[in-house]
Amino acid sequence: MKILVCIKQVPDMESRFKPSGDGLWFDETDLAWRMNEYDEYAVEQAVQLKEQLGNEPELTVLSIGPDRVVEAVKKALAMGADKAVHVQDPAAHQKDSWQIASIIAGYAKDKGFDLIFTGMQSQDRGSAQVGVLVAELLDIACATTLVGFSYSDGVVNVKRELEGGLKGLVTLQLPALVTCQLGLNVPRYPTLPNIMKAKKKEIEAIPVANLLSEQAVAPTAGFYPPARKGGGVVLEGDVADLAQKLVGILREKTTVVR
């Protein structure tokens, strides 16, 4: 079996964000970076499957971006991936979901991957489109928002998270692609010995021009914080008086109380 996991390096969500000068992305000056959280679940599930099958499957991790994404790749290698592919693209943030999916499919199309894992979405853009687009481009089965996964005899059984707290059970024949939701598993922390081993694992560098020939179909037109709204009102005093004040404000300022 050959397994591919697609990961993305994203800004740490605790960072202080502001738009860049061109108004098309974040100002990256003071940002910290990490592996996309959803992708950590994808890596963990792939490693668990590899272990289930006696470590026989070959597990490749792929990431697109500038030189800094190698740090996220090394974490995936330390978690248990066998080798990695870094698609070198300093302008990856300018690519839309269609282009990113085209790059991944361009790499995977002739590699014979049996199973592809991705995160459900990225924490920075949150489009949740790349995984399903890759499956469509490769013409393989796809299931999204996984919160449960099992594999036996060439068949994948998954539990999907649906709206309203419902769950859906899906059976997939290989080859297939799945996108992973939070809570699917508990991603492992790389141990020091595995971190050291990861330094010796292969990271193949491929220029993005070798894989991408598609133009953007949904380019980013603008990127900005929401407009500031008016400040809140702080009410002080006796509880009984506060209740009356609150009702009066709701009647005057909203349609909640008539």
Number of C-alpha atoms within 10 A of each C-alpha: 14 16 24 27 28 24 26 25 24 19 20 17 14 8 12 13 17 17 15 14 9 10 14 16 19 19 15 15 9 11 16 13 17 16 21 21 22 24 28 28 27 30 30 23 22 25 25 16 19 20 13 13 13 8 14 12 18 14 25 24 25 22 21 27 19 16 13 12 22 21 14 20 27 24 21 29 28 23 21 26 25 20 21 24 20 21 26 21 19 14 11 15 17 15 18 20 21 19 23 24 24 22 21 23 20 18 17 16 13 9 12 12 19 17 22 27 24 30 29 27 23 21 20 16 12 10 12 18 16 25 26 21 20 26 20 15 15 20 12 18 17 23 22 23 22 26 19 19 18 13 14 9 6 11 14 18 16 21 19 21 18 12 6 6 6 8 14 13 13 15 15 18 15 16 22 20 26 26 27 30 24 17 12 19 17 11 19 14 12 17 11 10 9 15 18 13 14 23 13 10 15 14 20 12 13 15 14 19 11 12 16 17 12 13 12 14 11 11 14 14 7 10 14 12 8 6 6 6 6 6 6 6 8 5 12 9 7 8 10 8 11 13 12 11 14 13 13 14 13 14 13 12 9 10 8 9 11 9
